[in-house]
Amino acid sequence: MSIMRESGVKEISSSSIYLNRDLSWIEFNRRVLEEAQDPSTPLLERIKFLSIVSSNLDEFMSVRVAGLKDQVKAGYNKNDFSGYTPAGLIKRIMKRIGKMVGEQYKSYREVNRQLVKEGIVFADYEELNATQKKAMDAYYHDIIFPVLTPMAVDQSRPFPLVHNQSVYLAVVLTMEGEDPSEEPYFAIVQVPNNLNRFISLPFRPNSKKREFILIEELIEHHIQSLFSGYTPIAVHAFRLTRNADLTLNEEGAEDLLEEIEKELHRRRWGVPVRLEVQDGMHPYALMLLQDEFEILDDVFVIDGPLDLTYFMKMAGSLQGFEHLRYPKIEPKYAREFESTTDYFTLLEKRDVLVHHPYESFDAVTDFVIHSADDPQVLAIKMTLYRVSGKSPIIQALARAAESGKQVTVVVELKARFDEERNIAWARMLEKSGCHVVYGLVGLKTHAKITLVVRQEQDTLKRYVHVGTGNYNDSTARLYTDVGLFTANNIIGEDASVLFNEITGYSAPHDWQAFAVAPTGLKDKLFELFKRETEHARAGRPAYIIAKMNSLSNQEMVDALYEASQAGVKIDLIIRGVCCLRPGVAGLSENITVRSIVDRFLEHSRIYYFENGGDAEFYLSSADWMTRNLTRRIELMCPVLDQKLKTTMMEILGFSLKDNVKARKLMSNGMYERIQNELPPFRSQFQAMTINSWKQLQFEDEA
């Protein structure tokens, strides 16, 4: 496949102008790993990044690689727009991931050495003193042993179900008194995932060291207790990753909630995708595992503990090591709301923009709570994609429904790996009297919006919150996002129409302010790109800044290439996947791409168009990926208040000035740290000083 550009630009093969989505994702995860490798990152934060690398890889293998394997199995061998067949891409992926995992565990061993110096030790059983051994023996017999189930594999007992991403022990045994040259016996033992992976040891005399032992180490030492009359000759851990993507027949599902519950149950039998085994595994055990799971090549030999995701919990639970963490940040309550409990009167006067996590998500929660308790509020409508375990928003919505308000909640049941939690909330909300809607067939509802309808004298007034992130008070402390509060009539009217489209039968709408996927968001963006292109050709100011998580839709990439060729300056701030190749002569030399990986997960989607000097800003729930533009209900909303436009530009400007944690995408697909002669500028740390623009804004108003 090839693509023709404007006159004077030669034809360029597509494989040379696009970066592959999955290989780009691997480079993103490598940037996460670099944070774990960086000695300037506090030690307990480094182990968190090691954990994130593992959890990212788990999802990538169980979804993206699993999907590619399905294509290979189905005989699909067409090239994608970056030039790869599924089979060829899998080979490249596995080679790069194998190298990354090797680097990850090299980093793990280095971090572990540093932890020991700081008095945090993971011990082997043989290293314990008598008191510690006695305590651990008692813990094993009282707590662990009753939970364990040894599962033999032989002619009468077939291979048991091995659960997705659980750690197991493969045990090779001989029977006492039998000829040791006979074929050995084999069994597996699941390491309980409902017990702590790391167990705290009693302190040694005159020592302040915090010592831990991994539960599998304790089980391995006591393995004989499970196999009386047999002699264990080898015990090694293994872990299986299965295809975990949901395959739903939504058209034929009478009840989507029940269908998803069934599919979640089937997920545990997903096709094996990856086998991780502990270094030194007995050849007989490895042969049986590979044969059972039909995995020949995709075996990862791990020199260290399997599944480093446990590090996240451990790092969060350790007490007394604050010097090994980032300094605590206490999000500030939005200044606009500090001196009032009457959100509605304030929003009548002005729009408010809140920047998380530097400003507290409590402002959003309090808005919903205030609306739930206000007797003049008649209706609350809200989309929920991912919520926290004990969400005060859920409780407020339930209370509002119980008090007689019309409460409509669009719950996205298909939020990957949060399906079970969302099902639980959906059932609870229904019991409270909320109207719970599960979205539209074939589409995920990913838009983040709340609509409050209030009786005010002889009229109804609409109040709206639109955000770039989920209504989740937990992740709002970890992700950077922006949210707009407004009583703007046009935005309010569009919000009502949007909910009507989701919950009822409505033809596609001629939006006044919003752009909504899958029907019009992509066309709106193309329109904005074309307008900048026309400005550039006419010699007027033309500039695009776009901040998002991922850019992988080919049409969007091509539209950006066309704008670049016309002379539009384009700065892209893309945390994760980017399929656009910058810096190609005659094609993308006007485009820069940078990625920031730091303490917080960059999650906000903000789009700026200079528009010949009359700048426009938008916030959105949508990345520029095919799934966001064609298979999800997404929302892009303009920021109309002039002062808030200044805010948005400052947020973007911080990212563009970062020369500490920003990496620049090179034309070869690799990323390099941005280095210049300017003083160090770390955008997230600068934003913690919140927010110079707000201070000036309030001084001006005073």
C-alpha positions in Angstrom: 0.0 0.0 0.0 1.2 3.5 -0.7 -0.1 7.0 -0.2 0.2 10.0 -2.5 0.9 13.4 -1.0 0.5 16.9 -2.5 2.3 17.8 -5.7 6.0 17.9 -5.3 6.1 15.2 -2.7 7.1 11.8 -4.0 5.1 8.7 -3.2 6.2 7.1 0.1 5.4 3.5 1.0 3.1 3.2 4.0 5.4 0.9 6.0 7.9 3.8 6.1 5.5 6.5 7.3 3.5 4.7 10.0 4.7 3.2 13.3 3.1 -0.1 14.5 0.6 0.3 17.3 1.8 -2.7 19.3 5.5 -2.0 18.9 4.8 1.6 20.0 3.0 0.3 23.1 6.1 -1.7 24.0 8.2 1.4 23.7 5.7 3.1 26.1 6.1 0.3 28.6 9.9 0.6 28.3 9.5 4.3 29.3 7.7 3.1 32.4 10.6 0.7 33.1 13.0 3.5 32.7 11.3 5.2 35.7 12.1 2.0 37.7 15.7 2.1 36.6 16.2 5.8 37.3 18.2 6.2 40.5 16.6 9.7 41.1 13.2 8.0 41.5 12.6 7.3 45.2 13.2 3.6 45.9 9.7 2.5 46.9 8.4 4.4 43.8 10.8 2.4 41.7 9.3 -0.9 42.8 5.8 0.6 42.0 7.0 1.2 38.5 8.3 -2.4 38.3 4.8 -3.5 39.3 3.2 -1.3 36.7 5.4 -2.8 34.0 4.2 -6.2 35.0 0.5 -5.3 35.1 0.8 -3.5 31.8 2.4 -6.6 30.2 -0.3 -8.8 31.6 -3.1 -6.8 29.9 -1.1 -6.5 26.7 -0.5 -10.2 26.5 -4.0 -11.2 27.4 -5.7 -8.8 25.0 -3.4 -7.5 22.2 -1.2 -10.6 21.7 -4.2 -12.9 22.3 -6.0 -11.1 19.5 -3.1 -11.5 17.1 -2.9 -15.2 17.9 -6.5 -15.5 17.1 -5.9 -13.9 13.7 -3.0 -16.3 13.0 -5.1 -19.3 14.0 -7.9 -18.1 11.6 -5.4 -17.9 8.8 -5.5 -14.1 8.5 -2.3 -12.9 6.9 -3.0 -9.4 5.5 -0.6 -6.6 6.3 -1.8 -3.9 8.7 -1.3 -0.2 7.7 2.2 -0.3 9.3 3.2 -3.2 7.1 3.0 -6.2 9.4 1.2 -9.5 9.1 -0.1 -10.9 12.4 2.5 -13.7 12.4 5.4 -11.4 11.6 4.2 -8.9 14.2 4.0 -11.6 16.9 7.7 -12.5 16.3 8.8 -8.9 16.7 6.6 -8.4 19.8 7.9 -11.6 21.5 11.5 -10.7 20.8 11.1 -7.2 22.2 9.1 -8.3 25.2 11.7 -11.0 26.0 14.4 -8.4 26.1 12.2 -6.0 28.2 11.5 -8.7 30.8 15.2 -9.5 31.0 15.8 -5.8 31.7 12.9 -5.6 34.2 14.3 -8.5 36.3 17.8 -7.0 36.1 16.3 -3.8 37.5 14.5 -5.9 40.1 17.7 -7.4 41.4 19.3 -3.9 41.6 16.4 -2.4 43.4 16.3 -5.4 45.7 20.0 -4.7 46.7 19.1 -1.1 47.4 16.1 -2.2 49.5 18.4 -4.4 51.6 20.6 -1.3 52.3 17.6 0.5 53.5 16.6 -2.3 55.8 13.8 -3.9 53.7 14.7 -7.5 53.1 13.1 -10.4 51.3 14.5 -13.5 53.0 14.8 -17.2 52.0 13.5 -19.6 54.6 17.0 -21.0 55.3 18.2 -17.5 56.2 15.7 -17.2 59.1 16.7 -17.4 62.7 15.0 -20.0 65.0 12.4 -17.6 66.3 11.4 -16.5 62.7 11.3 -20.2 61.5 9.0 -21.1 64.4 6.7 -18.3 63.6 6.6 -19.1 59.9 6.1 -22.8 60.5 3.1 -21.9 62.7 1.8 -19.5 60.1 2.1 -22.1 57.4 0.3 -24.9 59.4 -2.4 -22.6 60.8 -3.1 -20.2 57.8 -1.7 -21.5 54.6 -1.9 -25.3 54.8 -5.7 -25.5 55.2 -6.2 -23.5 52.0 -3.8 -25.5 49.8 -5.1 -28.2 47.4 -2.4 -30.5 45.8 -3.7 -31.6 42.4 -2.0 -34.7 41.0 -1.8 -35.3 37.2 -1.9 -38.9 36.0 -4.0 -41.2 33.9 -7.0 -41.1 36.2 -6.7 -37.4 37.0 -6.6 -35.1 34.1 -4.8 -31.7 34.2 -6.8 -29.4 36.4 -7.9 -25.9 35.4 -5.1 -23.4 35.7 -6.5 -20.0 36.3 -5.4 -16.9 34.4 -2.4 -15.1 35.9 -2.3 -17.0 39.1 1.0 -18.3 40.5 1.2 -22.1 40.8 3.9 -24.5 41.9 4.9 -27.4 39.7 6.0 -30.3 41.8 8.0 -33.3 40.5 8.0 -36.3 42.8 9.2 -39.9 43.2 7.4 -42.5 45.3 9.3 -43.7 48.3 10.8 -47.2 47.6 10.3 -47.0 43.8 13.1 -47.1 41.3 14.3 -43.5 40.8 14.8 -44.2 37.1 11.0 -44.6 36.6 9.0 -41.8 35.2 8.4 -39.3 38.0 5.0 -38.2 39.4 3.7 -34.7 38.8 1.3 -32.3 40.7 0.5 -28.7 40.8 -0.4 -26.5 43.8 -2.0 -23.1 43.4 -0.5 -20.3 45.5 -3.5 -18.8 47.3 -4.3 -15.4 45.8 -6.6 -14.5 48.7 -3.7 -14.5 51.2 -0.9 -11.9 51.3 1.8 -12.7 48.8 4.4 -11.2 51.2 4.5 -12.2 54.9 6.1 -10.0 57.5 8.7 -11.7 59.7 9.3 -11.1 63.4 12.1 -8.7 64.1 15.5 -10.0 64.8 17.1 -9.0 68.2 18.6 -5.5 68.1 17.5 -5.0 64.5 15.2 -2.5 62.9 15.1 -4.3 59.5 11.8 -5.1 58.0 11.9 -8.6 56.7 9.5 -10.5 54.5 9.1 -13.9 53.0 7.1 -14.7 49.9 4.3 -17.1 50.4 5.5 -19.4 47.6 8.9 -19.7 49.4 7.1 -20.8 52.5 4.9 -23.4 50.7 7.9 -24.7 48.8 9.8 -25.3 52.0 6.9 -27.2 53.5 5.8 -29.0 50.3 6.4 -32.4 51.8 3.4 -31.8 54.1 1.2 -32.1 51.0 2.7 -35.4 49.6 3.2 -38.0 52.3 4.8 -41.1 51.0 6.4 -39.2 48.1 9.7 -37.3 47.8 9.6 -34.0 46.0 12.6 -33.7 43.8 11.8 -30.3 42.2 9.5 -27.4 43.0 9.2 -24.4 40.7 6.7 -21.7 40.1 4.8 -21.1 36.9 2.1 -18.7 35.7 -0.2 -18.8 32.7 -1.7 -15.9 30.8 -4.9 -16.6 28.9 -6.9 -14.7 26.4 -9.0 -12.4 28.6 -10.8 -10.3 26.1 -14.6 -10.6 26.2 -16.4 -11.9 23.1 -20.0 -10.9 23.4 -23.0 -11.5 21.1 -24.7 -8.3 22.1 -27.3 -8.6 19.4 -28.5 -12.0 20.7 -28.2 -11.1 24.4 -31.6 -10.5 26.0 -29.9 -9.2 29.1 -26.4 -7.7 28.6 -25.6 -7.9 32.3 -26.3 -11.6 32.5 -24.3 -12.2 29.2 -21.3 -10.4 30.6 -21.5 -12.4 33.8 -21.4 -15.6 31.8 -18.5 -14.4 29.7 -16.5 -13.4 32.8 -17.0 -17.0 34.0 -15.7 -18.3 30.6 -12.7 -16.0 30.8 -10.9 -18.4 33.1 -10.9 -21.0 30.2 -9.4 -18.5 27.7 -6.8 -19.9 25.2 -3.3 -19.9 26.7 -1.1 -17.1 25.4 2.0 -17.0 27.6 3.7 -19.3 30.1 6.1 -17.9 32.7 8.3 -20.4 34.5 10.8 -20.0 37.3 14.4 -20.3 36.2 15.7 -23.8 36.6 12.4 -25.6 36.2 12.7 -29.4 36.0 12.6 -30.4 32.3 9.9 -33.0 32.9 7.6 -30.4 34.5 8.3 -27.9 31.7 7.5 -30.6 29.1 4.2 -31.4 30.7 3.2 -27.7 31.0 4.1 -26.9 27.4 2.2 -30.0 26.2 -0.9 -29.2 28.2 -1.1 -25.6 27.3 0.1 -26.1 23.7 2.8 -23.4 24.1 6.1 -24.1 22.4 7.7 -20.8 21.9 6.1 -18.2 24.1 7.7 -19.4 27.4 9.4 -16.8 29.5 12.0 -18.1 31.9 12.0 -15.7 34.9 15.1 -15.2 37.1 13.2 -13.9 40.2 9.7 -14.0 41.6 6.9 -14.4 39.1 4.4 -11.5 38.9 5.9 -8.4 40.3 2.5 -6.7 40.6 2.6 -7.6 44.4 5.2 -4.8 44.8 2.4 -2.2 44.4 0.6 -3.4 47.5 3.8 -3.9 49.5 5.1 -0.4 48.7 1.8 1.1 49.8 1.6 -0.8 53.1 5.1 -0.3 54.4 5.2 2.2 57.3 8.1 4.4 58.4 9.9 4.7 55.1 8.6 8.1 53.9 12.0 9.1 52.7 11.8 6.4 50.1 8.6 7.8 48.6 7.6 10.9 46.6 6.7 13.8 49.0 3.1 13.6 49.9 0.8 15.9 47.8 -2.5 17.1 49.3 -4.7 18.1 46.4 -6.1 21.6 46.9 -9.8 22.2 46.9 -10.8 24.3 43.8 -10.5 27.9 45.0 -13.7 28.9 43.2 -15.7 26.5 45.5 -13.8 27.1 48.7 -16.0 29.8 50.1 -19.4 28.6 49.0 -21.6 25.6 49.4 -23.9 26.8 46.7 -22.5 25.4 43.5 -25.4 26.5 41.4 -25.3 30.2 42.2 -21.5 30.2 41.5 -21.9 28.4 38.2 -24.6 30.8 37.1 -21.8 33.5 37.2 -18.9 31.6 35.8 -17.5 28.3 34.5 -15.0 26.5 36.6 -12.1 24.2 35.4 -10.5 21.8 37.8 -7.1 20.2 37.2 -6.6 16.8 38.9 -4.8 15.5 40.9 -3.3 19.0 41.8 -6.9 20.1 42.6 -9.0 17.7 44.6 -11.6 15.4 43.0 -13.7 16.3 46.1 -15.1 19.2 44.1 -16.7 16.7 41.7 -17.9 14.4 44.4 -19.4 17.3 46.4 -21.1 18.6 43.3 -22.9 15.2 42.9 -23.7 15.0 46.7 -24.9 18.7 46.7 -27.2 17.9 43.7 -28.5 14.7 45.4 -29.4 16.6 48.5 -30.8 19.8 47.0 -34.6 19.7 47.1 -34.8 21.9 43.9 -32.9 19.3 41.8 -35.3 17.2 39.8 -33.0 15.0 37.9 -29.4 13.7 37.8 -28.0 11.9 34.7 -24.5 10.5 34.8 -22.2 8.2 32.9 -20.1 5.7 34.9 -17.2 3.8 33.3 -14.9 2.9 36.2 -15.7 3.8 39.9 -13.8 3.2 43.1 -14.5 0.4 45.6 -16.4 2.7 48.0 -17.5 5.5 45.8 -19.4 8.3 47.5 -20.8 9.2 44.1 -22.6 5.9 44.0 -24.0 6.4 47.5 -25.2 9.9 46.6 -27.0 8.7 43.4 -28.7 6.0 45.4 -29.8 8.5 48.0 -31.1 10.9 45.4 -33.2 8.1 43.8 -34.6 7.1 47.2 -35.6 10.7 47.8 -37.7 10.7 44.7 -35.4 12.4 42.2 -35.1 11.1 38.6 -31.7 9.5 38.5 -30.4 7.9 35.3 -27.0 6.2 35.3 -25.3 4.9 32.2 -23.1 2.1 33.5 -20.5 0.7 31.1 -20.5 -3.0 31.9 -17.8 -3.7 29.4 -15.0 -1.6 31.0 -12.2 -4.1 30.7 -11.3 -5.9 33.9 -13.8 -3.8 35.9 -16.8 -5.7 34.6 -17.5 -7.5 37.9 -17.3 -4.3 40.0 -19.6 -2.4 37.6 -22.1 -5.3 37.6 -22.3 -5.0 41.4 -22.8 -1.2 41.3 -25.4 -1.6 38.6 -27.5 -4.0 40.7 -27.2 -1.8 43.8 -28.3 1.3 41.9 -31.3 -0.5 40.5 -32.4 -1.6 43.9 -32.2 2.1 45.0 -34.6 3.1 42.3 -32.1 4.5 39.7 -32.8 4.0 36.1 -29.7 2.0 35.0 -28.9 1.9 31.3 -26.2 -0.3 29.9 -25.4 1.7 26.8 -26.0 0.9 23.2 -25.4 -2.4 21.4 -21.9 -2.6 20.0 -20.7 0.6 21.6 -18.9 1.3 24.9 -20.0 4.4 26.7 -16.8 6.2 27.4 -18.0 9.8 27.7 -17.6 11.4 31.1 -20.5 13.7 31.8 -23.0 14.6 34.6 -26.2 16.6 33.9 -28.2 18.1 36.8 -31.6 19.6 36.1 -32.8 22.1 38.7 -36.1 23.9 39.2 -35.4 27.7 39.6 -38.4 29.9 39.9 -40.5 29.4 36.8 -37.8 27.7 34.7 -35.5 24.7 34.6 -31.8 25.2 34.6 -29.2 22.7 33.5 -25.8 22.3 35.2 -23.1 20.1 33.6 -19.8 18.6 34.5 -17.7 17.2 31.6 -14.4 15.5 32.3 -11.5 13.7 30.6 -11.2 11.1 33.3 -13.5 8.6 35.1 -15.7 9.4 38.1 -13.2 7.6 40.3 -12.0 9.3 43.5 -9.1 6.8 43.8 -7.5 7.1 40.4 -8.2 10.9 40.5 -5.3 11.1 42.9 -3.0 9.3 40.5 -4.1 10.5 37.0 -3.9 13.9 35.5 -7.3 15.0 34.2 -9.3 18.1 33.7 -13.0 18.7 34.4 -15.3 21.6 33.4 -18.3 22.7 35.4 -20.7 24.9 33.5 -24.2 26.3 33.4 -23.9 27.3 29.7 -27.3 26.9 28.1 -25.9 25.5 24.8 -23.8 22.9 26.6 -26.7 22.0 28.8 -29.0 21.5 25.8 -26.4 19.2 24.1 -26.0 17.3 27.3 -29.8 16.6 27.5 -29.8 15.4 23.9 -26.8 13.2 24.5 -28.5 11.3 27.3 -31.7 11.0 25.2 -29.7 9.4 22.4 -28.0 6.9 24.9 -31.2 6.0 26.8 -33.9 6.2 24.1 -34.4 6.4 20.4 -33.1 9.6 18.9 -31.7 10.4 15.4 -28.2 11.8 15.2 -28.2 15.3 16.4 -26.9 18.6 14.9 -24.8 19.5 17.9 -24.4 23.1 19.0 -21.3 22.7 21.1 -20.4 19.0 21.5 -18.8 16.6 19.0 -19.8 13.0 19.7 -18.4 9.7 18.5 -19.1 7.5 16.7 -21.3 9.7 14.5 -19.5 13.0 14.3 -16.4 13.4 16.4 -13.9 12.3 13.7 -15.6 14.6 11.1 -15.4 17.5 13.5 -11.7 16.9 14.0 -11.1 16.7 10.3 -13.0 20.0 9.9 -10.7 21.6 12.5 -7.6 20.2 10.8 -8.8 21.5 7.5 -9.4 25.0 8.9 -5.9 25.1 10.3 -4.6 24.0 6.9 -6.4 26.8 5.2 -5.1 29.3 7.7 -1.5 28.1 7.0 -1.9 28.3 3.2 -3.3 31.9 3.6 -0.3 32.9 5.8 -2.4 33.2 8.9 -1.4 31.7 12.3 -2.0 28.0 12.3 -1.0 25.7 15.1 -2.4 22.5 16.7 -1.5 21.2 20.1 -3.1 17.9 21.1 -2.6 16.1 24.4 -3.9 12.5 24.6 -3.1 9.0 25.6 -2.8 7.4 22.2 -2.8 8.1 18.5 -3.3 5.0 16.3 -6.1 5.8 13.8 -4.6 5.9 10.3 -7.0 8.5 9.0 -6.2 10.8 11.9 -2.4 10.3 11.2 -2.9 11.1 7.5 -4.9 14.2 8.3 -2.1 15.4 10.5 0.4 14.7 7.8 -1.6 16.8 5.4 -1.8 19.7 7.8 2.0 19.5 8.4 2.6 19.5 4.6 0.6 22.7 4.4 2.8 24.4 7.0 0.7 23.9 10.2 2.9 23.6 13.3 1.8 20.6 15.3 2.9 19.6 18.8 1.6 16.3 20.0 1.8 15.3 23.7 1.1 11.5 23.6 1.8 9.5 26.7 1.4 6.0 25.1 0.9 4.6 21.6 1.7 6.8 18.6 1.6 5.5 15.0 2.6 8.8 13.5 6.2 9.1 12.5 7.5 12.6 13.0 10.4 14.3 11.2 10.0 12.7 7.8 11.1 15.2 5.1 8.2 16.4 3.0 5.7 14.8 5.2 5.9 15.5 9.0 8.8 17.8 9.6 6.4 20.3 11.2 5.3 17.7 13.8 6.8 16.9 17.1 5.7 14.1 19.4 6.6 13.9 23.1 5.7 11.6 25.9 5.8 12.4 29.6 6.0 9.4 32.1 6.3 10.6 35.7 4.8 10.3 39.1 1.2 10.6 37.8 -0.4 8.9 34.8 -0.9 11.6 32.1 -4.5 11.0 31.2 -6.1 14.3 30.1 -7.2 14.9 26.5 -6.9 18.6 25.6 -7.0 19.9 22.0 -5.9 23.4 20.9 -6.5 25.0 17.5 -5.0 28.5 16.9 -7.6 29.3 14.2 -5.9 32.3 12.7 -5.6 34.0 16.1 -9.1 33.2 17.5 -8.0 30.1 19.5 -10.3 27.3 20.4 -9.8 24.7 23.2 -11.6 21.4 23.7 -11.5 18.7 26.4 -12.4 15.2 25.5 -12.9 11.7 26.7 -11.5 10.4 23.4 -8.1 9.5 22.3 -7.4 9.4 18.5 -7.8 5.6 18.2 -10.1 3.7 15.9 -12.0 2.2 18.9 -12.6 5.7 20.4 -13.8 7.3 17.1 -15.9 4.4 15.7 -16.9 2.0 18.5 -17.5 4.1 21.6 -19.7 6.9 22.7 -17.2 9.7 23.2 -17.5 13.4 23.9 -15.5 16.5 22.9 -16.6 19.7 24.6 -15.4 23.3 24.0 -14.0 25.5 26.7 -15.7 28.8 26.0 -14.6 31.0 29.0 -11.7 33.2 28.0 -10.0 32.9 31.4 -10.3 29.1 31.3 -8.7 29.1 27.9 -5.7 30.7 29.6 -5.8 27.8 32.1 -5.8 25.2 29.3 -2.9 26.8 27.5 -0.9 26.9 30.7 -1.5 23.1 31.2 -0.3 22.4 27.7 2.6 24.8 28.0 3.8 23.0 31.1 4.0 19.8 29.2 5.7 21.4 26.2 8.4 22.9 28.5 9.2 19.7 30.3 12.9 18.8 29.9 13.2 16.3 32.8 10.6 13.6 32.3 9.6 14.3 28.7 10.9 12.0 25.9 10.8 13.0 22.2 9.7 10.5 19.5 12.4 10.2 16.9 11.6 9.4 13.2 13.0 5.8 13.8 10.3 5.1 16.3 12.5 5.3 19.4 12.3 7.9 22.2 15.0 10.1 23.5 15.0 12.3 26.6 14.6 15.9 25.8 17.8 17.8 26.7 18.4 21.5 26.3 20.3 24.3 27.9 17.2 25.6 29.7 16.9 25.2 33.5 15.3 21.9 34.5 11.5 22.0 34.2 9.4 19.1 35.5 5.9 19.7 34.4 4.1 17.6 37.1 6.2 19.0 39.9 5.6 22.6 38.6 1.9 21.9 38.5 2.0 20.9 42.2 2.6 24.5 43.0 -0.9 25.0 41.7 -1.6 27.1 39.8 -0.1 30.4 39.0 -2.9 31.3 36.6 -5.5 30.9 39.3 -3.6 33.1 41.8 -3.4 35.8 39.2 -7.0 35.3 38.2 -8.3 35.8 41.7 -6.0 38.8 42.3 -7.5 40.4 39.1 -11.0 39.8 40.3 -10.2 41.2 43.8 
